[in-house]
Amino acid sequence: MTEVLAAAGLRVTLGGATILHDVDLTVSDGEVVGLLGANGSGKSTLVRALVGVVPAERGTVRLLGEPLGRRTPWDRIGYVPQRVAVASGVPATAREVVVSGMLHGRRLVPPRHAGRRAAEALELVGLGHLAHRACQELSGGQQQRVLIARALVRRPDLLLLDEPVAGVDLPSQEAFARALADLRTSGTTVVVVLHELGALAPLVRRAVVLRHGSVVHDGAPPAPAPGHAAPSHDHVHPHGGEDASPPDALGLSTVGWSS
Ligand SMILES: Nc1ncnc2c1ncn2[C@@H]1O[C@H](COP(=O)(O)OP(=O)(O)OP(=O)(O)O)[C@@H](O)[C@H]1O
C-alpha cells in the first residue's frame, strides 16, 4: 500500500501550551480515516498542522510522498476547514467559490472545464439549483456544503475534512456520504474529523482517537452507545467535558459514544 500521509513526532505548541504531543499518523492509499475525540482534544489542530496552517514545533509531515512545503502537490489535495463563513461579505456566487477550488499555486486562471466541474461538484452536495446564488444568501449548512464542493472539484487524491457535516441536515449528510463513497471507489484517501460517525459510519473503517493531544486509539471505530445513533436522539444532554469523571479509557465519553 502506498503511503499517502505520514506524520511523525508532530508537536504543536499554541499560546504557550503544547496542544499535540508527538503524534504519529500514517494513512495509506484509499483509506477513510475518522479522527475522533472530545472537544479540545486536538483534532482540528492536527489537521491544520498536517496542511501547514499551524506550524509544527517538532516532527515531520509528508503528503502524497512529498514533504510539507514548496513541493507539496496541493492540486491533488482537498481541505475543508472547520465551519468558516464562505461569504464574509464578498459577493461571490456558490459556483464562483467552487471554481476557485481549481486554482492553486501558479494556476491563477481557472481551466476551461472549470464551470462544468463546479456544476458537477455542486450537484454532488445537492446544491446544483443554488449555483448562481450569492453565498451570503445561503444558510450556514449550505455554505458548508459549498466548501465541501470547493474541495471536491479538484478530484483530490487526498481529502482532509474538519467536521464537514456539522450543522448539515441528515439528507445532505447522506448525500455527502454517497459522494465520499464514490470518491473512495475512485481511490481518494480521506481523513475526516468527526464528532460522531453518523451517516459516514459505513465508510469509516479506521478511527484515530485523540485525547489531550495524544493518540489513544487507532483501529476499528468504537461502537456508539445504544440509542446514540437513533434519529430520535436529541444530543442536548451533557456528554461530559474535559473534567468529566471518570472518562472511559479512550476519552470517548465526551463525544457522544457513551453517556
Ligand atoms: N490559536 C490557538 N491558540 C491557543 N490555543 C489554541 C489555539 N487553537 C486551539 N487551541 C487550543 O488547542 C486545544 C485543541 O483545540 P482543537 O481545536 O484542535 O480541538 P478539537 O479536538 O478540534 O476540538 P472541537 O471538537 O471542539 O472542534 C484546545 O484546548 C484549544 O483551546
The ligand as an ORCA input file, in Angstrom:
! r2SCAN-3c Opt
* xyz 0 1
  N      -4.605     29.507     18.220
  C      -4.649     28.905     19.408
  N      -4.012     29.413     20.477
  C      -4.037     28.791     21.660
  N      -4.688     27.628     21.904
  C      -5.347     27.086     20.881
  C      -5.374     27.669     19.587
  N      -6.099     26.887     18.767
  C      -6.530     25.860     19.530
  N      -6.080     25.975     20.779
  C      -6.329     25.043     21.878
  O      -5.902     23.768     21.464
  C      -6.742     22.770     22.011
  C      -7.214     21.858     20.902
  O      -8.076     22.598     20.040
  P      -8.668     21.938     18.730
  O      -9.499     22.976     18.054
  O      -7.581     21.297     17.959
  O      -9.580     20.794     19.366
  P     -10.676     19.878     18.671
  O     -10.405     18.489     19.116
  O     -10.707     20.107     17.206
  O     -11.992     20.428     19.366
  P     -13.517     20.548     18.856
  O     -14.077     19.166     18.858
  O     -14.147     21.410     19.890
  O     -13.505     21.182     17.494
  C      -7.870     23.497     22.752
  O      -7.580     23.473     24.119
  C      -7.790     24.895     22.202
  O      -8.176     25.833     23.181
*
